[in-house]
Amino acid sequence: MKYKLMIAMFTLGLVDQVEDDIAAVELTKSNNTIVYQTMHVGIFPCIINEGDFFYFVYIDDVTEIRCGEPPE
């Protein structure tokens, strides 16, 4: 029987501004560098507002966006 090792990595995001259907966000990578991006609000699984946190989960070859702060 084979077992797959499941490793989850997180990238933390913060919504800076929402205008029309575009969100300006800050992404903090695992090496603590900050990247500024724009993202369409339709890719979020929740309604987002300025100041909201979200994070990316990478498990195997799947990337998910989740709302809120990641679990500790």
LINGIWO-V788013 format. One line per field, one symbol per residue. ss: DSSP state (2 for helix, 1 for strand, 0 for the rest). phi: phi as a letter, one per 30 degrees, with the letter a starting at -180 (. if undefined). burial: I if it has 24 or more other C-alpha atoms within 12 Angstrom, else O. A space follows every 10 residues. Layout:
ss=???
phi=???
burial=???
This chain:
ss=0000000111 1111111110 0111111100 0001111111 2220000000 0011111110 0111111000 00
phi=.cccdcccbc bcbbddabbh cbccbcccdd cidcbcbcbd dddddbdcbe jdcaacccbh cccbcbdjcd dd
burial=OOOOOOOOOI IIIIIOIOOO OOIIIIIOOO OOOOOOOOIO OOOIOOOIIO OIIIIIIOOO OOOOIIIOOO OO
